[in-house]
């Protein structure tokens, strides 16, 4: 599975929301701009190495890998007949891509170049070198039991909490904003994964609809209000 590839789920962008569904008919219309706000970085921070810039690079790398990881998990879930688990993994892949791109914009605004090391093939594989089962993949994400630097959702929450503290010390408001936005979204991801793991059979039915905010990557498994999609 390559980066930014798509499954056979239906993906529709409506205003600030991406709706990912296995249903044929979609009903969701929001009238709002979907383009991310311009990133503004203090002049004193441009072109300088700092702990926060290093953390931005780590976050960018983590989200880039997580994006591809979820695409691999989605393909495996479809093979095993978990249609809506595949939908969920596709949704989370889209959300992680949004986080990746948000971090990328801040890194570039600081005068640096985003860096990533793709390590997903090793992380996504079981002992036989194949993508692990859907049940095991869900457990890994919840337990943070993923090898190397690709984080599960709980681990990403801890990572962002640390990065937020450093961004405050460095007085980097742009980094602080992208870290806080990602942290809120990762918390929601963990909540959804917990619900799915506890009731896996209900996610074979291909009757769920999921919503991803194009600005923040927040993900919802019920119809969200417009106010739910706003930068934190």
N, CA, C and O of each residue as an XYZ file, in Angstrom:
928
protein
N       0.860     -1.193      0.000
C       0.000      0.000      0.000
C       0.888      1.233      0.000
O       1.743      1.370      0.875
N       0.710      2.127     -0.951
C       1.555      3.299     -1.058
C       0.932      4.483     -0.357
O      -0.267      4.511     -0.080
N       1.786      5.473     -0.074
C       1.325      6.659      0.624
C       0.263      7.385     -0.198
O       0.377      7.524     -1.416
N      -0.787      7.849      0.513
C      -1.872      8.618     -0.080
C      -2.755      7.811     -1.016
O      -3.550      8.400     -1.748
N      -2.650      6.480     -1.023
C      -3.545      5.680     -1.846
C      -4.914      5.607     -1.207
O      -5.076      5.993     -0.050
N      -5.914      5.114     -1.946
C      -7.286      5.129     -1.483
C      -7.893      3.745     -1.597
O      -7.518      2.958     -2.466
N      -8.827      3.457     -0.719
C      -9.538      2.185     -0.772
C     -10.758      2.338     -1.654
O     -10.945      3.361     -2.313
N     -11.597      1.292     -1.657
C     -12.806      1.365     -2.457
C     -13.954      1.984     -1.674
O     -15.096      1.954     -2.133
N     -13.675      2.545     -0.505
C     -14.688      3.297      0.219
C     -15.026      4.564     -0.560
O     -14.233      5.037     -1.375
N     -16.198      5.098     -0.302
C     -16.600      6.344     -0.937
C     -16.104      7.495     -0.090
O     -16.375      7.544      1.110
N     -15.375      8.431     -0.702
C     -14.829      9.569      0.019
C     -15.358     10.839     -0.634
O     -15.165     11.062     -1.829
N     -16.021     11.660      0.156
C     -16.600     12.877     -0.386
C     -16.210     14.050      0.491
O     -16.377     14.000      1.709
N     -15.686     15.115     -0.124
C     -15.350     16.321      0.615
C     -16.520     17.297      0.508
O     -16.933     17.676     -0.588
N     -17.044     17.694      1.662
C     -18.160     18.626      1.684
C     -17.810     19.746      2.634
O     -17.879     19.581      3.851
N     -17.428     20.906      2.074
C     -17.040     22.007      2.934
C     -15.792     21.650      3.712
O     -14.776     21.285      3.121
N     -15.854     21.750      5.045
C     -14.690     21.471      5.871
C     -14.622     20.029      6.307
O     -13.717     19.652      7.052
N     -15.566     19.204      5.858
C     -15.596     17.807      6.281
C     -15.250     16.873      5.127
O     -15.631     17.114      3.982
N     -14.525     15.809      5.442
C     -14.413     14.666      4.550
C     -15.319     13.590      5.110
O     -15.184     13.206      6.272
N     -16.245     13.097      4.294
C     -17.142     12.033      4.715
C     -16.667     10.753      4.051
O     -16.578     10.684      2.825
N     -16.365      9.750      4.844
C     -15.906      8.470      4.315
C     -16.943      7.436      4.686
O     -17.248      7.241      5.863
N     -17.484      6.774      3.683
C     -18.599      5.871      3.940
C     -18.603      4.725      2.951
O     -18.070      4.832      1.846
N     -19.202      3.644      3.357
C     -19.416      2.538      2.435
C     -20.848      2.547      1.915
O     -21.242      1.635      1.188
N     -21.628      3.555      2.272
C     -22.979      3.701      1.757
C     -22.943      4.395      0.401
O     -21.986      5.104      0.090
N     -23.959      4.198     -0.389
C     -23.992      4.792     -1.722
C     -24.478      6.238     -1.669
O     -24.001      7.082     -2.426
N     -25.418      6.523     -0.783
C     -26.013      7.848     -0.744
C     -25.446      8.626      0.438
O     -25.388      8.114      1.556
N     -25.032      9.858      0.188
C     -24.469     10.710      1.224
C     -25.345     11.942      1.401
O     -25.795     12.540      0.423
N     -25.584     12.318      2.651
C     -26.310     13.537      2.931
C     -25.515     14.351      3.939
O     -25.630     14.129      5.144
N     -24.719     15.282      3.464
C     -23.990     16.171      4.362
C     -23.546     17.381      3.575
O     -22.793     17.247      2.610
N     -23.995     18.555      3.965
C     -23.601     19.776      3.289
C     -23.271     20.817      4.347
O     -24.113     21.169      5.173
N     -22.020     21.311      4.312
C     -21.612     22.421      5.161
C     -21.058     23.505      4.244
O     -20.340     23.218      3.286
N     -21.397     24.740      4.547
C     -20.924     25.847      3.734
C     -19.881     26.620      4.540
O     -20.208     27.511      5.323
N     -18.640     26.259      4.329
C     -17.549     26.900      5.033
C     -16.284     26.634      4.246
O     -16.221     25.676      3.476
N     -15.281     27.467      4.429
C     -14.038     27.254      3.704
C     -13.300     26.074      4.299
O     -13.349     25.842      5.507
N     -12.615     25.328      3.443
C     -11.888     24.155      3.904
C     -10.377     24.355      3.845
O      -9.632     23.486      4.298
N      -9.905     25.472      3.301
C      -8.474     25.690      3.205
C      -7.912     26.019      4.583
O      -8.470     26.860      5.287
N      -6.815     25.371      4.982
C      -6.219     25.658      6.291
C      -5.782     27.117      6.385
O      -5.376     27.702      5.381
N      -5.860     27.712      7.574
C      -5.437     29.097      7.729
C      -3.943     29.245      7.487
O      -3.181     28.296      7.672
N      -3.527     30.434      7.074
C      -2.114     30.682      6.814
C      -1.298     30.517      8.095
O      -1.711     30.952      9.171
N      -0.143     29.888      7.962
C       0.740     29.698      9.108
C       1.621     30.929      9.268
O       2.294     31.352      8.329
N       1.607     31.494     10.463
C       2.435     32.662     10.756
C       3.419     32.311     11.855
O       3.023     31.933     12.957
N       4.704     32.438     11.552
C       5.768     32.132     12.498
C       6.526     33.414     12.827
O       6.803     34.223     11.941
N       6.855     33.594     14.086
C       7.614     34.762     14.507
C       8.943     34.838     13.751
O       9.610     33.823     13.557
N       9.316     36.032     13.333
C      10.543     36.202     12.549
C      11.766     35.689     13.286
O      12.702     35.183     12.667
N      11.762     35.819     14.609
C      12.913     35.397     15.400
C      13.119     33.882     15.383
O      14.189     33.395     15.751
N      12.094     33.137     14.956
C      12.185     31.674     14.947
C      12.564     31.112     13.578
O      12.884     29.929     13.461
N      12.530     31.945     12.554
C      12.781     31.457     11.205
C      14.266     31.184     10.978
O      15.129     31.976     11.355
N      14.535     30.040     10.352
C      15.899     29.701     10.006
C      16.769     29.282     11.175
O      17.991     29.214     11.042
N      16.161     28.999     12.322
C      16.933     28.623     13.498
C      16.583     27.222     13.958
O      15.423     26.810     13.927
N      17.610     26.494     14.387
C      17.400     25.165     14.966
C      16.916     25.335     16.398
O      17.428     26.178     17.134
N      15.933     24.537     16.793
C      15.387     24.626     18.144
C      14.804     23.280     18.535
O      14.525     22.457     17.663
N      14.613     23.035     19.825
C      13.965     21.791     20.240
C      12.584     21.612     19.632
O      12.184     20.494     19.309
N      11.852     22.714     19.475
C      10.508     22.607     18.899
C      10.556     22.250     17.426
O       9.709     21.491     16.956
N      11.518     22.771     16.686
C      11.656     22.377     15.281
C      11.971     20.890     15.197
O      11.440     20.189     14.336
N      12.826     20.409     16.080
C      13.125     18.977     16.120
C      11.867     18.175     16.429
O      11.646     17.117     15.838
N      11.047     18.664     17.343
C       9.803     17.974     17.682
C       8.819     17.990     16.521
O       8.093     17.018     16.308
N       8.790     19.082     15.772
C       7.940     19.145     14.588
C       8.351     18.086     13.565
O       7.504     17.439     12.949
N       9.657     17.923     13.397
C      10.149     16.904     12.469
C       9.750     15.503     12.953
O       9.353     14.658     12.151
N       9.855     15.262     14.259
C       9.468     13.960     14.811
C       7.975     13.716     14.617
O       7.557     12.611     14.274
N       7.175     14.758     14.841
C       5.726     14.623     14.680
C       5.365     14.394     13.222
O       4.498     13.576     12.915
N       6.031     15.118     12.318
C       5.802     14.938     10.883
C       6.125     13.510     10.467
O       5.354     12.879      9.744
N       7.265     13.005     10.924
C       7.677     11.640     10.598
C       6.682     10.623     11.157
O       6.314      9.668     10.473
N       6.251     10.829     12.394
C       5.306      9.902     13.021
C       3.982      9.865     12.268
O       3.439      8.788     12.025
N       3.460     11.025     11.901
C       2.174     11.073     11.207
C       2.276     10.520      9.793
O       1.345      9.872      9.314
N       3.394     10.768      9.123
C       3.586     10.220      7.771
C       3.577      8.694      7.808
O       2.968      8.050      6.953
N       4.249      8.124      8.793
C       4.273      6.671      8.931
C       2.915      6.125      9.353
O       2.472      5.091      8.852
N       2.256      6.824     10.277
C       0.944      6.367     10.743
C      -0.069      6.362      9.606
O      -0.921      5.477      9.530
N       0.026      7.350      8.725
C      -0.872      7.421      7.571
C      -0.778      6.143      6.729
O      -1.796      5.541      6.386
N       0.444      5.740      6.404
C       0.637      4.540      5.585
C       0.289      3.288      6.380
O      -0.260      2.335      5.829
N       0.606      3.286      7.666
C       0.275      2.143      8.520
C      -1.216      1.859      8.497
O      -1.633      0.710      8.353
N      -2.024      2.910      8.640
C      -3.479      2.732      8.640
C      -3.989      2.244      7.284
O      -4.951      1.479      7.224
N      -3.359      2.675      6.209
C      -3.750      2.176      4.893
C      -3.486      0.673      4.786
O      -4.290     -0.065      4.217
N      -2.362      0.230      5.333
C      -2.061     -1.211      5.351
C      -3.079     -1.974      6.191
O      -3.538     -3.049      5.805
N      -3.426     -1.406      7.343
C      -4.409     -2.045      8.218
C      -5.778     -2.094      7.553
O      -6.515     -3.066      7.718
N      -6.122     -1.050      6.803
C      -7.416     -1.015      6.111
C      -7.513     -2.122      5.077
O      -8.542     -2.789      4.966
N      -6.450     -2.316      4.330
C      -6.446     -3.370      3.310
C      -6.614     -4.744      3.954
O      -7.349     -5.589      3.443
N      -5.927     -4.966      5.082
C      -6.048     -6.241      5.774
C      -7.457     -6.456      6.310
O      -7.990     -7.562      6.219
N      -8.062     -5.422      6.861
C      -9.418     -5.534      7.399
C     -10.417     -5.880      6.301
O     -11.339     -6.662      6.534
N     -10.251     -5.313      5.110
C     -11.138     -5.647      3.996
C     -10.979     -7.107      3.609
O     -11.962     -7.790      3.324
N      -9.740     -7.585      3.599
C      -9.497     -8.992      3.259
C     -10.192     -9.929      4.242
O     -10.651    -11.004      3.854
N     -10.273     -9.534      5.505
C     -10.850    -10.373      6.548
C     -12.353    -10.178      6.709
O     -12.976    -10.816      7.558
N     -12.934     -9.302      5.900
C     -14.375     -9.110      5.940
C     -14.869     -8.076      6.928
O     -16.075     -7.949      7.138
N     -13.954     -7.333      7.541
C     -14.345     -6.270      8.468
C     -14.479     -4.965      7.675
O     -13.591     -4.113      7.694
N     -15.599     -4.834      6.989
C     -15.750     -3.727      6.047
C     -15.668     -2.365      6.722
O     -15.022     -1.450      6.211
N     -16.319     -2.236      7.864
C     -16.322     -0.922      8.500
C     -15.090     -0.677      9.362
O     -14.783      0.474      9.674
N     -14.378     -1.731      9.755
C     -13.070     -1.518     10.378
C     -12.106     -0.988      9.320
O     -11.286     -0.113      9.599
N     -12.211     -1.524      8.108
C     -11.411     -0.996      7.000
C     -11.750      0.472      6.760
O     -10.867      1.292      6.508
N     -13.027      0.788      6.841
C     -13.478      2.173      6.701
C     -12.857      3.047      7.783
O     -12.394      4.154      7.507
N     -12.850      2.547      9.013
C     -12.265      3.301     10.118
C     -10.781      3.542      9.894
O     -10.304      4.663     10.066
N     -10.044      2.503      9.513
C      -8.614      2.668      9.280
C      -8.354      3.647      8.131
O      -7.406      4.430      8.188
N      -9.191      3.606      7.090
C      -9.054      4.563      5.999
C      -9.289      5.988      6.507
O      -8.598      6.928      6.115
N     -10.282      6.119      7.389
C     -10.595      7.422      7.963
C      -9.428      7.945      8.792
O      -9.054      9.112      8.677
N      -8.854      7.083      9.628
C      -7.727      7.494     10.453
C      -6.504      7.821      9.595
O      -5.720      8.706      9.936
N      -6.344      7.100      8.481
C      -5.251      7.422      7.557
C      -5.407      8.837      7.023
O      -4.430      9.579      6.926
N      -6.632      9.214      6.676
C      -6.887     10.567      6.193
C      -6.589     11.597      7.280
O      -6.020     12.653      7.004
N      -6.976     11.285      8.514
C      -6.751     12.203      9.624
C      -5.258     12.407      9.879
O      -4.811     13.531     10.106
N      -4.489     11.318      9.840
C      -3.060     11.437     10.073
C      -2.380     12.220      8.947
O      -1.398     12.925      9.179
N      -2.901     12.093      7.743
C      -2.371     12.882      6.621
C      -2.591     14.367      6.868
O      -1.726     15.185      6.551
N      -3.741     14.721      7.431
C      -4.013     16.124      7.746
C      -3.028     16.634      8.793
O      -2.498     17.738      8.665
N      -2.781     15.827      9.835
C      -1.798     16.224     10.850
C      -0.414     16.378     10.223
O       0.299     17.347     10.488
N      -0.052     15.412      9.395
C       1.245     15.474      8.709
C       1.394     16.780      7.950
O       2.420     17.452      8.058
N       0.381     17.140      7.189
C       0.460     18.336      6.357
C       0.426     19.613      7.197
O       1.050     20.609      6.833
N      -0.301     19.590      8.323
C      -0.294     20.751      9.220
C       1.114     20.982      9.784
O       1.592     22.116      9.824
N       1.770     19.907     10.218
C       3.141     20.028     10.729
C       4.081     20.504      9.627
O       4.964     21.329      9.864
N       3.887     19.983      8.435
C       4.733     20.345      7.294
C       4.680     21.857      7.040
O       5.706     22.482      6.771
N       3.491     22.430      7.128
C       3.360     23.868      6.872
C       4.119     24.698      7.900
O       4.713     25.720      7.557
N       4.103     24.266      9.146
C       4.826     25.008     10.184
C       6.334     24.861      9.986
O       7.076     25.837     10.103
N       6.782     23.651      9.688
C       8.210     23.423      9.437
C       8.698     24.307      8.298
O       9.747     24.943      8.409
N       7.955     24.351      7.220
C       8.348     25.164      6.070
C       8.299     26.647      6.395
O       9.137     27.413      5.920
N       7.323     27.063      7.204
C       7.231     28.473      7.595
C       8.423     28.891      8.453
O       8.781     30.067      8.505
N       9.036     27.907      9.129
C      10.226     28.175      9.938
C      11.506     28.126      9.110
O      12.604     28.310      9.635
N      11.351     27.874      7.799
C      12.505     27.884      6.906
C      13.233     26.562      6.815
O      14.374     26.512      6.356
N      12.582     25.477      7.250
C      13.210     24.154      7.222
C      12.487     23.256      6.223
O      11.443     23.622      5.683
N      13.050     22.090      5.990
C      12.467     21.115      5.078
C      11.980     19.906      5.870
O      12.740     19.343      6.658
N      10.728     19.496      5.674
C      10.208     18.320      6.401
C      10.999     17.063      6.060
O      11.387     16.845      4.912
N      11.231     16.241      7.084
C      12.000     15.013      6.913
C      11.210     13.838      7.462
O      10.568     13.938      8.508
N      11.264     12.714      6.740
C      10.588     11.515      7.226
C      11.380     10.282      6.823
O      12.066     10.259      5.802
N      11.262      9.263      7.658
C      11.888      7.968      7.386
C      10.775      6.939      7.409
O      10.193      6.673      8.461
N      10.474      6.360      6.258
C       9.361      5.421      6.182
C       9.790      4.059      6.726
O      10.659      3.393      6.162
N       9.164      3.663      7.829
C       9.526      2.410      8.496
C       8.315      1.491      8.649
O       8.371      0.497      9.373
N       7.228      1.826      7.967
C       5.976      1.088      8.137
C       6.070     -0.397      7.807
O       5.501     -1.198      8.549
N       6.757     -0.821      6.731
C       6.746     -2.258      6.404
C       7.143     -3.153      7.570
O       6.527     -4.198      7.782
N       8.177     -2.752      8.341
C       8.588     -3.559      9.476
C       7.549     -3.507     10.592
O       7.268     -4.521     11.230
N       6.992     -2.354     10.821
C       6.071     -2.163     11.930
C       4.756     -2.884     11.697
O       4.192     -3.465     12.624
N       4.262     -2.851     10.462
C       2.947     -3.405     10.157
C       2.943     -4.920     10.049
O       1.879     -5.531      9.952
N       4.114     -5.531     10.065
C       4.205     -6.964      9.775
C       4.194     -7.810     11.039
O       4.601     -7.368     12.114
N       3.712     -9.050     10.875
C       3.834    -10.036     11.947
C       5.160    -10.773     11.780
O       6.003    -10.367     10.980
N       5.342    -11.841     12.525
C       6.618    -12.552     12.512
C       6.922    -13.164     11.140
O       8.082    -13.418     10.817
N       5.888    -13.399     10.342
C       6.073    -13.970      9.002
C       6.261    -12.904      7.931
O       6.340    -13.226      6.745
N       6.334    -11.634      8.335
C       6.525    -10.559      7.380
C       5.263    -10.111      6.685
O       5.329     -9.359      5.713
N       4.107    -10.557      7.163
C       2.821    -10.169      6.586
C       2.100     -9.200      7.523
O       2.390     -9.151      8.719
N       1.157     -8.429      6.970
C       0.364     -7.541      7.808
C      -0.426     -8.382      8.797
O      -1.051     -9.371      8.414
N      -0.401     -8.000     10.053
C      -1.031     -8.785     11.106
C      -2.550     -8.755     10.974
O      -3.100     -8.010     10.164
N      -3.223     -9.582     11.788
C      -4.682     -9.662     11.737
C      -5.312     -8.378     12.252
O      -4.677     -7.622     12.988
N      -6.543     -8.131     11.873
C      -7.245     -6.919     12.293
C      -7.394     -6.865     13.804
O      -7.214     -5.807     14.407
N      -7.720     -7.990     14.419
C      -7.843     -8.026     15.880
C      -6.533     -7.627     16.546
O      -6.527     -6.829     17.484
N      -5.433     -8.174     16.068
C      -4.125     -7.834     16.629
C      -3.746     -6.389     16.336
O      -3.145     -5.726     17.182
N      -4.083     -5.894     15.160
C      -3.760     -4.511     14.824
C      -4.477     -3.535     15.743
O      -3.891     -2.546     16.183
N      -5.749     -3.813     16.035
C      -6.492     -2.964     16.961
C      -5.860     -3.002     18.350
O      -5.714     -1.970     19.005
N      -5.495     -4.184     18.785
C      -4.882     -4.327     20.110
C      -3.558     -3.578     20.183
O      -3.262     -2.929     21.186
N      -2.765     -3.667     19.126
C      -1.482     -2.957     19.103
C      -1.680     -1.449     19.232
O      -0.972     -0.779     19.983
N      -2.644     -0.932     18.494
C      -2.884      0.502     18.521
C      -3.315      0.969     19.908
O      -2.891      2.025     20.377
N      -4.153      0.179     20.551
C      -4.658      0.556     21.868
C      -3.582      0.374     22.938
O      -3.487      1.180     23.864
N      -2.761     -0.694     22.813
C      -1.733     -0.980     23.813
C      -0.433     -0.235     23.546
O       0.487     -0.284     24.362
N      -0.347      0.457     22.404
C       0.885      1.133     21.994
C       1.989      0.134     21.693
O       3.172      0.461     21.790
N       1.607     -1.084     21.328
C       2.581     -2.145     21.095
C       2.988     -2.184     19.628
O       2.805     -3.198     18.954
N       3.537     -1.084     19.137
C       4.021     -1.016     17.761
C       5.528     -0.817     17.799
O       6.020      0.079     18.485
N       6.256     -1.637     17.074
C       7.706     -1.574     17.115
C       8.214     -0.300     16.443
O       7.530      0.304     15.617
N       9.436      0.093     16.821
C      10.146      1.262     16.320
C       9.383      2.543     16.614
O       8.693      2.616     17.631
N       9.485      3.563     15.753
C       9.011      4.891     16.142
C       7.585      5.193     15.717
O       7.094      6.289     15.987
N       6.909      4.270     15.067
C       5.510      4.517     14.729
C       4.671      4.305     15.983
O       4.713      3.239     16.596
N       3.916      5.321     16.353
C       3.205      5.293     17.621
C       1.764      4.850     17.467
O       1.136      5.101     16.438
N       1.238      4.189     18.489
C      -0.192      3.998     18.598
C      -0.830      5.308     19.026
O      -0.131      6.281     19.308
N      -2.168      5.334     19.075
C      -2.854      6.581     19.391
C      -2.509      7.095     20.794
O      -2.297      8.295     20.974
N      -2.450      6.201     21.786
C      -2.134      6.635     23.147
C      -0.723      7.203     23.228
O      -0.489      8.203     23.906
N       0.215      6.564     22.534
C       1.593      7.044     22.532
C       1.694      8.417     21.881
O       2.472      9.261     22.325
N       0.911      8.643     20.831
C       0.928      9.948     20.176
C       0.390     11.035     21.098
O       0.863     12.171     21.068
N      -0.597     10.686     21.918
C      -1.101     11.661     22.878
C      -0.003     12.074     23.851
O       0.144     13.260     24.145
N       0.761     11.123     24.350
C       1.859     11.430     25.258
C       2.930     12.253     24.556
O       3.480     13.193     25.130
N       3.221     11.892     23.309
C       4.207     12.631     22.537
C       3.802     14.093     22.395
O       4.609     14.993     22.627
N       2.551     14.324     22.012
C       2.111     15.701     21.793
C       2.062     16.506     23.088
O       2.325     17.709     23.075
N       1.731     15.866     24.198
C       1.723     16.578     25.482
C       3.118     17.114     25.801
O       3.260     18.230     26.301
N       4.143     16.318     25.510
C       5.525     16.754     25.737
C       5.914     17.869     24.765
O       6.568     18.839     25.147
N       5.505     17.718     23.513
C       5.852     18.722     22.506
C       5.184     20.062     22.803
O       5.762     21.118     22.545
N       3.993     20.021     23.334
C       3.279     21.250     23.688
C       4.040     22.021     24.769
O       4.164     23.243     24.692
N       4.543     21.309     25.766
C       5.318     21.956     26.828
C       6.545     22.656     26.259
O       6.857     23.784     26.641
N       7.240     21.984     25.345
C       8.440     22.566     24.757
C       8.107     23.765     23.873
O       8.830     24.762     23.885
N       7.023     23.678     23.108
C       6.632     24.788     22.240
C       6.326     26.033     23.058
O       6.611     27.150     22.627
N       5.746     25.839     24.238
C       5.488     26.974     25.133
C       6.802     27.589     25.610
O       6.939     28.811     25.667
N       7.768     26.733     25.954
C       9.070     27.229     26.403
C       9.783     27.987     25.288
O      10.489     28.962     25.546
N       9.594     27.536     24.046
C      10.238     28.179     22.894
C       9.425     29.340     22.336
O       9.838     29.979     21.369
N       8.274     29.616     22.940
C       7.386     30.706     22.474
C       7.035     30.568     20.996
O       7.012     31.547     20.250
N       6.764     29.338     20.595
C       6.436     29.070     19.196
C       4.935     28.809     19.101
O       4.483     27.681     19.298
N       4.175     29.840     18.802
C       2.712     29.740     18.802
C       2.193     28.874     17.659
O       1.188     28.181     17.820
N       2.862     28.903     16.507
C       2.417     28.095     15.361
C       2.576     26.610     15.667
O       1.681     25.815     15.381
N       3.712     26.238     16.245
C       3.928     24.836     16.613
C       2.960     24.423     17.713
O       2.412     23.321     17.688
N       2.754     25.310     18.672
C       1.825     25.017     19.765
C       0.434     24.718     19.223
O      -0.241     23.806     19.700
N       0.015     25.475     18.241
C      -1.317     25.292     17.663
C      -1.440     23.951     16.946
O      -2.428     23.243     17.138
N      -0.463     23.591     16.132
C      -0.557     22.326     15.383
C      -0.442     21.125     16.317
O      -1.063     20.091     16.073
N       0.351     21.253     17.388
C       0.456     20.161     18.356
C      -0.850     19.981     19.131
O      -1.308     18.856     19.331
N      -1.446     21.095     19.565
C      -2.698     21.014     20.315
C      -3.817     20.433     19.449
O      -4.617     19.617     19.909
N      -3.858     20.866     18.198
C      -4.872     20.356     17.278
C      -4.752     18.847     17.111
O      -5.749     18.126     17.149
N      -3.533     18.383     16.927
C      -3.306     16.945     16.754
C      -3.640     16.178     18.030
O      -4.187     15.077     17.963
N      -3.321     16.742     19.181
C      -3.577     16.055     20.442
C      -5.070     15.813     20.653
O      -5.470     14.723     21.062
N      -5.886     16.814     20.378
C      -7.337     16.663     20.514
C      -7.841     15.562     19.585
O      -8.660     14.732     19.980
N      -7.347     15.560     18.349
C      -7.782     14.555     17.372
C      -7.357     13.153     17.781
O      -8.132     12.206     17.642
N      -6.121     13.007     18.289
C      -5.646     11.675     18.677
C      -6.471     11.121     19.838
O      -6.689      9.912     19.924
N      -6.924     11.989     20.716
C      -7.774     11.535     21.819
C      -9.078     10.950     21.289
O      -9.549      9.921     21.772
N      -9.656     11.613     20.294
C     -10.890     11.100     19.691
C     -10.636      9.781     18.970
O     -11.479      8.885     19.000
N      -9.486      9.659     18.325
C      -9.152      8.407     17.645
C      -9.112      7.248     18.647
O      -9.638      6.168     18.379
N      -8.488      7.484     19.793
C      -8.403      6.432     20.807
C      -9.783      6.011     21.291
O     -10.035      4.825     21.504
N     -10.668      6.971     21.463
C     -12.022      6.652     21.920
C     -12.747      5.756     20.922
O     -13.408      4.793     21.310
N     -12.620      6.078     19.632
C     -13.292      5.272     18.611
C     -12.687      3.878     18.538
O     -13.418      2.893     18.434
N     -11.359      3.780     18.592
C     -10.698      2.473     18.540
C     -11.125      1.601     19.714
O     -11.327      0.398     19.552
N     -11.263      2.192     20.880
C     -11.714      1.435     22.053
C     -13.109      0.872     21.835
O     -13.380     -0.278     22.181
N     -13.995      1.678     21.262
C     -15.365      1.217     21.020
C     -15.394      0.089     19.992
O     -16.147     -0.873     20.142
N     -14.586      0.207     18.965
C     -14.549     -0.826     17.931
C     -13.993     -2.130     18.490
O     -14.548     -3.200     18.239
N     -12.911     -2.048     19.238
C     -12.284     -3.261     19.793
C     -13.258     -4.014     20.695
O     -13.231     -5.244     20.754
N     -14.117     -3.277     21.394
C     -15.056     -3.922     22.300
C     -16.275     -4.514     21.621
O     -17.030     -5.258     22.247
N     -16.480     -4.194     20.339
C     -17.675     -4.674     19.642
C     -17.356     -4.901     18.170
O     -18.006     -4.337     17.290
N     -16.355     -5.727     17.912
C     -15.793     -5.861     16.569
C     -16.793     -6.393     15.549
O     -16.783     -5.967     14.394
N     -17.646     -7.309     15.956
C     -18.584     -7.907     14.996
C     -19.536     -6.890     14.386
O     -19.951     -7.044     13.237
N     -19.888     -5.848     15.142
C     -20.784     -4.823     14.613
C     -20.136     -4.017     13.490
O     -20.818     -3.301     12.756
N     -18.812     -4.137     13.362
C     -18.104     -3.373     12.338
C     -17.802     -4.209     11.100
O     -16.893     -3.896     10.331
N     -18.575     -5.270     10.918
C     -18.511     -6.041      9.672
C     -19.613     -5.627      8.702
O     -19.639     -6.098      7.565
N     -20.515     -4.761      9.130
C     -21.785     -4.592      8.428
C     -21.763     -3.564      7.305
O     -22.701     -3.510      6.510
N     -20.738     -2.767      7.222
C     -20.652     -1.724      6.180
C     -21.815     -0.759      6.243
O     -22.383     -0.400      5.212
N     -22.178     -0.331      7.453
C     -23.274      0.628      7.557
C     -22.907      1.837      8.413
O     -23.792      2.568      8.859
N     -21.606      2.056      8.649
C     -21.167      3.205      9.425
C     -20.787      4.360      8.501
O     -20.429      4.168      7.339
N     -20.879      5.550      9.055
C     -20.443      6.748      8.343
C     -19.523      7.510      9.276
O     -19.854      7.719     10.443
N     -18.374      7.926      8.774
C     -17.381      8.606      9.581
C     -17.062      9.962      8.979
O     -17.145     10.147      7.765
N     -16.698     10.906      9.830
C     -16.471     12.284      9.417
C     -15.090     12.731      9.875
O     -14.709     12.514     11.025
N     -14.340     13.358      8.969
C     -13.015     13.866      9.289
C     -12.964     15.360      8.983
O     -13.248     15.782      7.862
N     -12.601     16.156      9.987
C     -12.436     17.588      9.768
C     -11.160     17.803      8.955
O     -10.087     17.344      9.345
N     -11.279     18.496      7.832
C     -10.134     18.718      6.954
C      -9.128     19.699      7.535
O      -7.998     19.780      7.053
N      -9.519     20.445      8.561
C      -8.614     21.409      9.180
C      -7.812     20.794     10.324
O      -6.634     21.107     10.498
N      -8.443     19.928     11.095
C      -7.825     19.439     12.329
C      -7.566     17.937     12.354
O      -6.787     17.462     13.181
N      -8.199     17.188     11.472
C      -8.066     15.741     11.507
C      -8.925     15.070     12.559
O      -8.828     13.857     12.749
N      -9.770     15.834     13.253
C     -10.675     15.218     14.226
C     -11.642     14.293     13.497
O     -12.109     14.597     12.400
N     -11.929     13.165     14.125
C     -12.747     12.129     13.518
C     -13.944     11.832     14.401
O     -13.819     11.756     15.623
N     -15.111     11.663     13.778
C     -16.347     11.429     14.517
C     -17.084     10.248     13.892
O     -17.088     10.072     12.673
N     -17.710      9.438     14.754
C     -18.521      8.323     14.254
C     -20.004      8.605     14.389
O     -20.829      7.697     14.289
N     -20.343      9.876     14.618
C     -21.728     10.332     14.587
C     -21.731     11.716     13.957
O     -20.691     12.371     13.886
N     -22.885     12.159     13.505
C     -22.975     13.421     12.775
C     -22.514     14.582     13.655
O     -23.153     14.868     14.667
N     -21.420     15.258     13.294
C     -20.900     16.349     14.124
C     -21.548     17.681     13.771
O     -22.066     17.859     12.669
N     -21.514     18.601     14.706
C     -21.958     19.959     14.426
C     -20.843     20.739     13.752
O     -19.673     20.371     13.852
N     -21.198     21.799     13.075
C     -20.218     22.610     12.358
C     -19.153     23.149     13.298
O     -17.987     23.261     12.921
N     -19.552     23.487     14.529
C     -18.603     24.072     15.474
C     -17.523     23.083     15.891
O     -16.498     23.478     16.447
N     -17.748     21.794     15.623
C     -16.770     20.778     16.015
C     -15.503     20.863     15.179
O     -14.450     20.393     15.610
N     -15.583     21.450     13.998
C     -14.435     21.517     13.091
C     -13.857     22.923     13.080
O     -14.209     23.750     12.239
N     -12.971     23.174     14.018
C     -12.305     24.464     14.069
C     -10.948     24.268     14.700
O     -10.804     23.453     15.612
N      -9.923     25.014     14.224
C      -8.581     24.867     14.793
C      -8.601     25.135     16.284
O      -9.266     26.064     16.742
N      -7.875     24.326     17.047
C      -7.852     24.447     18.507
C      -6.832     25.476     18.949
O      -6.673     25.712     20.146
